[in-house]
Amino acid sequence: MKINTHITRLLILSTIVLLAASCNSYKNIPYFQNVNRSSSVNEKIDNYSPLTIQKEDILGITVSSLNPDAWKDESNKPNGYLVDMDGNIQLPLIGSIKAEGITTNVLRQRIQTKLTTYLKEPSVNVRITNFKISVIGDVARPNIYQIQNERVTVTEALGLAGDLNITGIRNNVLLIREIDGNRQYINIDLTSADLFKSPYYYLKNNDVIYVQPDKTKSNSGDRSYRTLSLILSALSVVTIVLTTVLKN
């Protein structure tokens, strides 16, 4: 009877250990844990800033007018106009024009204004054609992703990459950004809804997102190894204690 009592206690203790370890792992998995889900909440978006043009961006610029023959792009740039290291682009008719540090919409308006001297009712369209982001590390589909518009968020980028694997560390995602000749390293916590208010929530051209794997990734790379390890650890404790009890 005494042995059965010890066995029962050990089984209960092992179950508690497994549940505690499982809960400890799970609490680091859900995103946006501090969101109030008891009611509908409206939150003003005040951290969005339009994408601005940088050096080495490639701009796709199209021009139309009522006298289209007047616009002749003799430079033959089918891939777009490169923003040089001075922040300028070279256009037919108007020559050099500053592009760095302004939005594509502002540049469009400036080009259109300058072209009114040469074209009748010109219409201009400007877009960044080499806008891309990289998502690497512990995600389903690490890759370089071309962005078709000028607005992409951290969550959208991770969605393109198929989301984090279960072993990806969610509270310490690294954003690497190069801007104005400087490289920045920014830590992002996906488990907090404060991410939506972060000035880094909206990505810029050439941003890199790195998801670090947790320690279990180096052993197996999946959740099953972690669960098996917990079970084996608990069973080892039970075996050792049972052996001691039976000897006595």
C-alpha positions in Angstrom: 0.0 0.0 0.0 2.9 2.3 0.8 4.4 1.7 -2.6 1.1 2.4 -4.4 0.8 5.7 -2.5 4.3 6.7 -3.6 3.6 5.8 -7.2 0.4 7.8 -7.2 2.2 10.8 -5.8 4.9 10.5 -8.4 2.5 10.3 -11.2 0.7 13.4 -10.0 4.0 15.2 -9.7 5.1 14.1 -13.2 1.8 15.4 -14.6 2.2 18.7 -12.9 5.8 19.1 -14.2 4.6 18.3 -17.8 1.7 20.7 -17.6 3.8 23.5 -16.2 6.5 23.0 -18.9 3.8 22.9 -21.6 2.1 26.1 -20.3 5.5 27.9 -20.1 6.2 27.1 -23.7 2.7 28.0 -24.9 2.7 31.5 -23.3 5.5 32.6 -25.7 3.6 31.5 -28.8 0.4 33.7 -29.2 0.7 37.1 -30.9 -0.6 40.4 -29.6 -1.3 39.0 -26.1 -2.2 42.3 -24.5 -5.0 43.1 -26.9 -8.3 43.7 -25.1 -10.6 41.1 -26.6 -13.5 41.5 -24.3 -15.0 44.2 -26.5 -14.4 45.9 -29.9 -11.7 48.6 -29.7 -11.0 51.3 -32.2 -7.5 52.6 -32.4 -6.3 55.6 -34.4 -3.4 54.9 -36.8 -0.8 57.6 -36.3 2.5 55.9 -36.9 2.2 55.5 -40.7 4.6 57.5 -42.7 4.6 57.3 -46.5 7.5 55.6 -48.2 10.2 58.1 -49.3 12.7 57.6 -52.2 16.3 56.7 -51.3 19.6 56.5 -53.1 19.8 53.5 -55.5 16.1 53.2 -55.8 14.9 52.4 -59.3 11.9 54.5 -60.4 9.4 53.5 -63.0 8.2 56.8 -64.7 5.6 56.9 -67.4 4.5 60.1 -69.1 1.5 60.8 -71.4 0.2 64.0 -72.9 -1.9 65.4 -75.7 1.4 65.8 -77.8 3.1 62.5 -76.9 5.8 62.9 -79.7 7.3 65.7 -77.7 8.4 63.2 -74.9 11.2 61.2 -76.3 13.2 59.1 -73.9 16.4 58.8 -75.8 18.2 57.4 -72.8 16.3 54.1 -73.4 15.7 53.0 -69.8 13.2 50.2 -69.9 14.1 49.2 -66.3 13.5 52.6 -64.8 15.5 55.5 -63.6 18.2 54.9 -60.9 18.4 57.5 -58.1 22.1 58.4 -58.1 24.4 58.9 -55.0 23.5 62.6 -55.1 19.8 61.7 -54.8 18.9 62.8 -58.4 17.5 61.2 -61.5 18.0 62.4 -65.1 14.9 62.8 -67.2 14.4 63.9 -70.8 13.5 67.5 -71.4 13.9 68.6 -67.8 17.3 67.1 -67.0 18.3 66.5 -63.4 15.7 66.5 -60.7 16.0 65.7 -57.0 14.2 62.5 -55.9 15.8 61.4 -52.6 13.8 62.1 -49.4 10.4 62.7 -51.0 7.5 60.5 -51.8 6.7 59.2 -55.3 3.6 61.4 -55.2 5.6 64.6 -54.5 8.1 63.7 -57.3 5.2 63.0 -59.7 3.8 66.4 -59.1 7.2 68.1 -59.5 7.9 66.3 -62.8 4.4 67.1 -64.0 4.8 70.8 -63.2 8.2 71.0 -65.0 6.8 69.2 -68.1 4.0 71.7 -68.6 6.7 73.8 -70.3 7.2 71.2 -73.0 4.0 69.0 -73.0 0.3 69.7 -73.3 -1.6 68.5 -70.2 1.1 66.0 -69.1 0.1 63.1 -66.9 2.9 61.4 -64.9 3.1 58.2 -62.9 5.9 57.3 -60.6 6.6 54.1 -58.7 9.5 52.4 -57.0 10.1 49.2 -59.0 12.8 47.6 -56.9 10.9 47.7 -53.6 11.8 44.5 -51.8 12.1 43.0 -48.3 13.9 39.9 -47.0 12.5 37.5 -44.4 15.0 35.0 -43.2 15.4 32.6 -40.3 12.8 30.4 -38.6 9.9 30.9 -41.0 8.1 28.6 -43.4 9.3 30.3 -46.6 12.4 32.5 -46.1 12.9 34.5 -49.2 13.3 38.0 -50.8 9.9 39.4 -51.6 9.2 42.0 -54.3 6.5 44.5 -53.1 4.1 45.8 -55.7 2.8 48.8 -53.8 4.5 51.2 -51.4 2.9 49.9 -48.2 3.9 46.7 -46.4 3.9 45.9 -42.7 5.8 43.5 -40.4 2.8 41.2 -40.2 2.3 41.3 -43.9 5.9 40.4 -44.5 5.7 37.5 -42.1 2.5 36.4 -43.8 4.3 36.3 -47.2 6.9 34.1 -45.6 4.3 31.6 -44.4 4.5 32.8 -40.7 6.9 31.8 -38.0 7.6 28.1 -37.4 6.5 26.9 -33.9 10.2 27.1 -32.8 10.6 30.7 -33.9 11.2 33.2 -31.1 8.3 35.6 -31.2 9.3 38.2 -28.7 12.7 39.0 -30.2 12.4 39.3 -34.0 15.2 41.4 -35.5 14.6 44.1 -38.1 17.7 45.3 -40.0 17.3 48.6 -41.8 19.8 50.6 -43.9 18.9 54.3 -44.2 21.0 57.5 -44.8 24.2 55.5 -44.8 23.5 53.9 -41.4 22.4 50.4 -40.4 19.9 50.0 -37.7 19.1 46.8 -35.6 15.6 46.9 -34.1 14.1 44.3 -31.8 10.4 43.6 -32.4 8.0 41.8 -30.0 5.3 40.0 -31.9 3.6 38.9 -28.6 2.7 42.5 -27.8 0.0 44.6 -29.5 2.3 47.6 -29.1 3.9 46.5 -32.4 1.0 48.2 -34.2 2.0 51.5 -32.7 5.7 51.1 -33.5 7.4 53.4 -36.0 8.9 50.2 -37.4 5.6 48.5 -38.1 5.6 49.8 -41.7 8.6 48.5 -43.6 11.0 50.3 -46.0 12.8 49.3 -49.1 15.5 46.6 -48.5 14.4 45.9 -44.9 15.5 42.5 -43.5 13.5 40.6 -41.0 15.3 37.8 -39.1 13.4 35.3 -36.9 15.7 33.5 -34.4 14.9 29.8 -33.7 14.7 28.7 -30.0 17.2 26.1 -28.7 15.1 23.1 -29.6 15.6 23.9 -33.3 19.2 22.8 -33.2 18.2 19.4 -31.9 15.2 18.6 -34.0 13.6 21.6 -35.6 10.0 20.7 -34.5 7.7 20.7 -31.6 7.6 16.9 -31.3 11.2 16.8 -30.0 10.4 19.3 -27.3 7.3 17.3 -26.1 9.2 14.0 -26.2 12.0 15.5 -24.2 9.6 16.6 -21.5 7.9 13.2 -21.3 11.3 11.4 -21.1 12.5 13.8 -18.4 9.4 13.2 -16.3 9.6 9.4 -16.8 13.2 9.4 -15.8 12.3 11.1 -12.5 9.6 8.6 -11.9 11.9 5.7 -12.7 14.7 6.9 -10.3 12.3 7.5 -7.4 10.5 4.2 -8.0 13.8 2.4 -7.9 14.7 4.0 -4.7 11.3 3.3 -3.1 11.3 -0.4 -4.2 14.8 -0.9 -2.8 13.6 0.3 0.5 
